[in-house]
Amino acid sequence: MIRVCGGNGPGFGPLVLSSVLLLPAAAPAQEGDETEGEAAPPAIVSETIVVTPRAREENLQEAPVAVTAITSEVIETAAVRRATDFIALTPNVTIADAQDSGNVAINVRGVGQIRNGETPVAISVDGVLLASPLQFNQELFDIEQIEVLRGPQGALYGRNAIAGAINITTRRPQSERSGALRLGVGNGSSANASLSLGGPVAETLSLRGGVAYARSDGLIENAATGTAVDDFEDRTVRLRADWDVGERANLDFRAFANGREGGAAYFARPLLQAAGTPFLDPPVDLDVANVVVPPQSNVTGFDDRDLLDFSLKLDLETPAGQLRLTGAYSEVDHVVAFDGFDYSDNTQCYLYGFGLASDALVPCAGPRLLALGPSGDPDGEDALFPVGFNTTFQDNGIRSWSQEIRLTSADDRRVRYIVGAYSLQRDRALVTGTSEDLGGKILTTLDFDPATPESTRAYFAEENDDIAYALFGQASFDVAEDVELTLSGRYDEDRREQTDPRPNGKRVDGFGIPIAAPATREATFSKFQPKATLRWTTSDYSTLYLTYAEGFRSGGFNAPGTEIAPFTGESIADSVYDQEETRNLEAGFKTVWPASNLILNGAVFVAEADNLQTFNFNGAVNAQIVRNIDAVDISGAEVEFTWLAATGFSVHGGVGYNDAEIVEFAANPAAVGNQVPYTSKLTSSLGWQLERSLTQSVDLVTRVDWERRGKTWFHEGGTIVGVPVRNPLDLVSARVAFRTNAYTFAFWGKNLLDEEYYEEVVAPDYNYQGRPRSYGVGFSYNF
């Protein structure tokens, strides 16, 4: 559908700030677009972008939600292949893609993801919610559109949409045959290929399926072994079926399988590697968040992830509206393994003096026991305690079943409603093992045989049974011709049970001390999430909206034995970390300025967050823990624009400002006044796209994107290195393509300035290097 916008732009003054729009370069107006008796003014002519942030289709410029829509056109011209690519096009949203294929840390408006926990956004594929964050990080192909919603969306999307939602739509089968072939190669011996085919197989049944393959030898080198640490191989199969069962019924079936292997957990330790001293000594004057050192370990980390998804949607047209029944099943099997202490090439040994003798580095080549000095006194000043080398693996298995029933009224009613119910059952089993680092490889199973060089030292295990229920509803009222009020609400209840299946004698903490706590723990988290939105359509070209919403993310369990430091009795973490809640107020606008060929959208927002969840690695208990920050104040603004500067030449960009200040933190008072971890106060992007005809059948399409991530805080504070803060980054990508109606040949590059930086910093200094410059060529054929 083509929409022509003409006339004068809105007349209100300085505009607040952002929501969304990334459009292809606009075409010139066609003959006949003038109103009778009136010459057409300068116009923007563009594809109307249809989005579904409120679970029904509506024009992007009329949806009262801060949402960025990445269309199939932008996916192609911006070379969007992974989640990091489309996140870069969205203000006030960042992502750290570091540890392995299943772990990404998303932060939206100051609310971030925690390791081993839930995402702060609901993620759906073709309208079906993903049950685990381990399913999100995928190679993208045959994608129709991606929507990134900002601000709480829990009233419709559920308990983990506390900061927003991401909707990914794959290409749906059509009544005509079509297909697409993609081929590409790049540096690091990377290669990719995909093939998608679709069309009718019967009068009422259409199919679309595809296969994709991608690989790379990697671009980040291990300084000890000389091998790359970020290699990967990825295989995907996708099938979608669309069947009109009758005049009023439709079935939508989706199947997806993915296998991925590659490097993982390639962290570097700048305090150890750059400073040459153990981190227990007084910290040296070293900026751990910005001094980039290569990973250095005698064994290379790796992971292996397998995904399997099935979903079935039945749509029935009834007098009351469209009734949708959705059922979904998914499997996640993920193993990640990496070098453990001492995180090095095993040619040096860190001797701990416990403050009585200076810590030191000495050459060594095997496991060490307590070393006594000349005094022979284990408590003397010359007593040192060398710790043996080890490796670590995690084996995570998840099985999920979900069901949803939803009734959606017709769009042409004065009162439009949605009501529904949702349930989720999820079984999770996690094993973490620590093994000897003697055989030059990493064991990925438990093995207590002393004859095995890599035999298991100790392990943690947990089995989780999660059951979630929800009831939700939404009603929109036309209170006046140009004013709409939408009231939404959802009640979520999340029941969790965790069991430690280890036998007696094996139930120990990270230092081998027996755990006395019960082996089974239970907790229930629940909340009603209301939302109210007032939308005022001030003219054909402008919309204002005001929204109040509350958000909720479930709590969970810390690992048994992490509550108290075993040697000091100091409180470390609660056995159950609490649910997270926010209260948010947002005002926004969406405008089209035909006389200037400009689309400008924006929003301002304030929020209060209680019990914000934050992740730490705590050496006192040798484990990962989650704590609650009691209170956080969040405020910010964002703006995005698309400007058709000339025929075939468009400029696009956005700016996001976000301040997420800790105002109360009983467990860490020193952090009050600091930023929430993984928060970037300022994010911005600017780019242009130019289309020119070279011949009658060949066009040149050039696109350049610049992304700036402002200072990023990676910890709340109170560590031996204070607060690791990464300096601002400037990342530039570009693509030059020669395009015909069916064929495209393109050159592309990312991080063209070859910026050296850390993608993530886990205090004090477990740092993951960002990927250096990458480039390649690609070919596509649409038929």
C-alpha positions, 0 to 999 in steps of 0.5 A, a space after each residue: 500500500 502506498 501513502 501520499 502525504 502532502 500539505 503543511 506540517 504540524 504547527 506546534 513548537 519545539 518537539 520533545 523526543 523519539 519513537 522510530 522510523 527507518 524508511 527506504 529512499 522515497 520515490 518521486 510523486 506520481 501523476 494524479 496525486 494532486 487533489 482536484 483543483 489544487 497543485 500538490 505541494 512537495 511530498 513524501 511518498 513511502 511504503 506504509 509501515 504496518 506494525 503490531 506493538 498493541 497486538 493489532 495491525 496499525 500504521 507506524 506513524 499512528 501507533 502510540 508506542 516508541 517502536 523502531 521498525 526495521 523493514 526488509 528493505 533496511 535489513 538488506 541495505 544495512 546488512 542486518 545479520 544478527 541482533 547486534 546489527 538492528 539494536 545499533 539502529 535503535 536509540 536507548 537500546 544496547 546489547 553486549 554479545 560476548 560470552 557465548 552464542 546464548 548469552 547477550 546482555 540487552 539494556 533498554 532505558 536503563 533496565 538490563 539483562 542479568 546472566 542466568 536470568 530473564 531478559 528485560 524485553 519480551 521476544 516473539 517470533 511470528 507472534 510466539 514468545 520465546 521461552 528462554 533468552 538462550 534462543 534470541 541470539 541467532 543468524 537472521 535470514 528470510 526476515 520480513 520485519 523487526 520491531 523494537 518496542 521501548 517502555 514497559 509492554 507487560 500489559 500485553 506481552 507478559 512478565 519479562 516485558 519490563 523494558 520493552 519487546 522485540 517482535 521478529 516476523 519471518 516471511 509468510 507463505 504467499 499465493 505466488 511462488 517466490 524465493 531468494 538465494 543469498 551467498 557471501 564471503 568475508 575476512 576471517 574465512 567467513 562464508 554464508 549461504 541461504 536459500 528460501 522457497 515458497 508458494 502454493 502446494 494446494 488451493 488453500 495451502 502455501 508453504 515457505 521453507 529455507 536453509 541457511 549456513 554461516 561460518 567464520 574462522 574468527 577475528 580475535 586471536 588467543 595470544 597464548 595459542 595463536 588461534 582465533 577464539 571467536 570462530 563459529 559454524 551455524 546451521 538453520 532450517 525453517 519451515 512455515 505453512 499457511 492453510 485456509 481451513 475454511 472461509 473463517 479459519 486459518 492455520 499457521 504452522 512454524 518449525 525451526 531448528 538451529 545448531 551452532 558451535 564456536 568459540 566462547 568465554 574468551 575473556 581477558 584479564 587486563 589487571 593480570 596480563 597488563 599489570 603483571 600482578 595478581 588482582 588481590 594486590 592493591 589495584 594498579 593505576 590501570 583503566 581496566 575497561 579501556 586497556 584492551 589486551 588479547 585473551 590468553 589461555 592455554 585452552 580455548 573456550 567453546 560452546 555448542 547450542 541446539 535449538 528446536 521450536 514448533 508452534 501452531 496458531 489457529 485463527 477463527 473468525 467469530 461474531 465477537 472477533 478473531 479468536 486465536 489459539 496458539 501452542 508452542 514447544 521448544 528445546 534448548 541444549 547448550 554446553 559452554 566450556 572455558 579456561 578457569 583459574 588461573 585464566 592464563 597460558 599455565 606458565 605462571 602461577 599466582 601465589 596468594 600471600 593473604 596480605 601477610 606476604 606480597 602476592 607474586 608471580 612464579 613460573 609453574 607447570 602443574 597443580 600446586 598445594 600449600 607452599 611454606 616459606 623458610 619459617 614452616 609456619 602456614 600463618 607466617 609472613 612467608 606462607 603462600 597459597 598457590 591455587 591449581 589450574 582448572 577448567 569449567 563447563 556448563 550444561 544447560 537443558 531447557 524444555 518449554 510448553 506454552 499455550 495462549 488463547 486470545 480474542 481480538 475485536 474488529 478494528 472498525 468498532 468504536 470500542 476495540 478490545 483484546 482479552 486472553 490467557 497464557 500459560 507456560 511450563 518450563 523445565 530447566 536443568 543446569 550442571 556446572 563442573 570444574 575440572 583439572 587443567 592438566 590434559 590440555 583440553 576441557 572436559 564437558 561431562 562429570 568424571 570423578 575417575 582419578 585416572 582421568 587427567 581432566 577429572 572433575 574437582 567439584 560441580 554444582 547442579 540444579 533442576 528447575 520447574 517453572 509454571 507461569 499463568 497470565 490473564 490479560 485484556 486491552 480496550 481502546 475507546 474513541 472518546 472523541 473523533 481524534 482522541 483515543 484512550 486505551 486501557 490495558 492490564 495483565 496479571 502474571 503469576 510465576 511459580 518456581 521450584 529449584 532442586 539441588 539433585 547432588 547426593 550427600 557429600 557432593 552438596 558443597 559450595 564453591 570452596 568445598 564446604 558442605 551446604 546445610 540449606 534444604 535441597 529444594 526451594 520454592 518461590 512465587 512471583 506475581 503482579 498486576 501490570 496496568 497501562 493507560 495510553 491517551 492518543 491525540 491525532 492533532 492532524 493528518 500528519 501528527 500524533 501525540 500520546 501520553 502513557 502510564 505503565 507498570 512493569 514486572 520481571 520475575 525473581 529467582 534463586 541464587 545458587 545454594 551456598 552463595 549466601 554467606 562468605 565461608 571464611 568471614 561469615 559476611 552476607 553475600 546474597 539472598 537465597 532468593 532474589 526479589 522480583 523487579 518492578 517499575 512505574 513509568 510515565 512517557 510522553 511522545 509524538 509522531 510527525 510528518 512534515 511534507 513541506 520538508 520531506 521529513 519524518 520526526 518522532 520522539 518521546 520523553 520518559 521518567 520511571 521509578 524502579 524497585 528491586 532492580 536486578 544486578 549480576 555480579 561475580 563474587 570471588 568470596 563464594 566463587 560464584 555468580 550471584 544476583 542482588 536487588 538494587 532497592 531503588 533506581 530513578 530513570 529519566 531520558 529522552 529520544 528522537 529519530 528522523 528520516 529526511 528525504 533530502 533529494 530524490 533517491 537520497 535520504 538521511 536517517 538518525 536518532 539520539 537517545 539520552 538515558 540517566 539511570 541513577 541508583 538512589 538506594 542500595 542497602 547491600 552496597 551503599 557505596 553505589 548510591 549516585 552511580 549508574 545502573 550497570 550496562 547503562 550508556 547515557 548517550 546513544 546516537 546514530 546517523 546515516 545516509 542512503 543514496 540510490 542512483 541509476 547507472 543504466 536502465 536496469 542497474 541501480 547503485 545503492 550506497 548506505 553508510 551508518 555511524 553509531 556512537 555509544 557513549 560512556 558505558 557503566 559496567 558495575 554499580 561500584 564497590 569493587 577493587 577497581 571502582 566502577 569500570 566505565 568504557 569510553 565512548 565508541 564510534 562504529 561505522 558500517 557501510 554497504 555498496 550494492 549494484 542492484 537489478 530487479 532480481 540480482 544484487 551484488 554488494 560490498 559491505 564492511 562493519 567497524 570500518 575504523 577498526 575500533 579496539 574496545 571491550 564488548 563487556 566488562 565483568 568486574 573486576 576484569 573479566 573482559 570480552 573484546 569487541 570484534 574488529 573490522 569485518 568486511 566481505 562481498 555478497 550476492 543475492 537473487 530474488 525470484 
